[in-house]
Amino acid sequence: MTRVKHRDSDIDLIARMMRAEAVGEGRLGMLMVGNVIVNRAVVDCLDFKDLRTIRDVIFHVQGGNYSFEAVQKGSLFYSPARDVERRLARNVVKFWRQHPSKYALWYFNPYGTCPPTWYNQPFAGQYKQHCYYEPQANTCESAYRY
């Protein structure tokens, strides 16, 4: 069973983004970022209702900018994925989910402490430098199904 349909090229995209966004936070930090990517691909709500593939999620543009800064600015994202990141990406698309990213659709790395909300969405928790945010209650039931 898998959480989201994917091809080998999708595994590579997730692996590259996980490394670009969270390599400094180790394997668990990269898994959490990968989980947010998968969550966005499987939900049918909010800013993500028209995204159906991993590629859609990675290259999603909001407000004139890519949702993931690494697409625009990240040399790590454009470097080939390594085997370790590919293994982590396969785990995320198949089964891996853990708090605080379990139901999260957003994350970011603030300069200070995690704010209680991010774009009006409640704080779910923090892992190392990243703050994770889940959808507000009753706004995205599909986030809690997968």
C-alpha positions in Angstrom: 0.0 0.0 0.0 1.1 3.5 -0.7 -0.2 6.9 0.5 0.1 8.5 -2.9 0.6 7.4 -6.4 4.2 7.9 -7.5 6.8 7.1 -10.1 10.6 6.8 -9.7 10.9 10.4 -10.9 8.6 11.5 -8.0 10.8 9.7 -5.5 13.7 11.6 -6.9 11.9 14.9 -6.6 10.8 14.3 -3.0 14.4 13.1 -2.1 15.9 16.2 -3.6 13.5 18.5 -1.8 13.9 16.7 1.5 17.6 17.2 1.3 17.4 20.8 0.1 15.0 21.8 2.9 16.2 19.8 5.9 19.6 18.0 5.4 20.9 19.9 8.5 18.1 18.2 10.6 19.1 14.7 9.8 17.0 11.8 8.5 14.1 12.5 10.8 14.0 16.2 9.8 14.0 15.1 6.1 11.3 12.6 6.7 9.1 15.3 8.2 9.6 17.6 5.2 8.8 14.7 2.9 5.6 14.0 4.8 4.3 17.5 4.3 4.9 17.0 0.5 2.9 13.8 0.5 0.2 15.4 2.7 -0.2 18.2 0.2 -0.6 15.7 -2.7 -3.3 13.7 -1.0 -5.5 16.3 0.5 -8.4 17.9 -1.3 -8.7 21.3 0.5 -7.4 24.8 1.0 -4.5 25.8 -1.2 -3.9 22.2 -2.2 -7.2 21.1 -3.7 -5.9 21.2 -7.3 -2.6 19.4 -6.6 -2.7 15.7 -7.4 0.8 14.6 -8.1 4.2 15.0 -6.3 5.4 17.1 -9.2 2.3 19.5 -8.8 3.2 19.9 -5.1 7.0 20.5 -5.7 6.4 23.1 -8.4 3.3 24.7 -6.9 3.3 28.5 -7.3 1.4 30.6 -4.7 1.4 34.4 -4.7 3.9 34.5 -7.6 6.5 32.4 -5.8 7.2 28.7 -5.6 5.8 27.1 -2.4 9.3 25.6 -1.7 12.0 28.2 -1.8 14.6 25.5 -2.8 13.0 25.3 -6.3 14.0 28.9 -7.0 17.1 29.3 -4.9 18.4 25.9 -4.0 21.4 24.4 -5.5 20.9 21.3 -3.3 17.5 20.7 -5.0 19.1 20.7 -8.4 21.8 18.2 -7.4 21.1 14.5 -7.9 19.4 12.6 -5.1 21.5 10.2 -3.0 20.4 6.7 -2.2 19.8 7.6 1.5 17.3 10.3 0.5 15.6 8.0 -2.0 15.1 5.4 0.7 13.6 8.1 3.0 11.3 9.3 0.2 10.1 5.8 -0.5 9.2 5.4 3.2 7.2 8.6 3.2 5.1 7.7 0.1 4.5 4.2 1.5 3.8 4.6 5.2 5.9 7.1 7.3 4.0 9.7 9.4 5.0 11.1 12.7 4.2 14.1 14.9 4.6 17.1 14.4 4.4 16.6 10.6 1.8 13.8 10.7 -1.1 16.0 9.5 0.9 19.1 8.7 0.4 21.0 5.4 2.9 23.8 6.2 6.3 24.2 7.7 8.9 26.9 7.9 12.1 27.8 9.6 11.7 31.0 11.6 14.4 33.3 12.8 13.0 33.1 16.3 10.4 30.9 18.1 7.5 29.3 16.3 4.5 31.5 16.1 1.2 30.0 17.4 -0.3 30.2 13.9 1.1 30.4 10.4 -1.3 31.8 7.7 -4.1 31.3 10.3 -3.3 27.6 10.7 -2.5 26.2 14.2 1.0 25.2 15.3 1.3 21.4 15.5 4.9 21.2 16.9 8.5 21.8 16.2 11.4 19.6 15.2 14.8 21.2 15.4 14.5 24.4 13.4 11.2 23.7 11.6 7.8 24.7 12.8 4.9 22.5 11.5 1.2 23.6 11.1 -1.9 21.6 10.6 -5.2 22.8 9.1 -7.7 24.5 11.3 -10.4 22.2 12.7 -13.2 21.5 10.2 -11.4 23.0 7.2 -9.6 20.0 5.7 -11.0 16.6 6.8 -8.9 14.8 4.0 -5.7 15.7 5.9 -6.7 13.3 8.6 -7.7 10.4 6.4 -4.4 9.2 5.0 
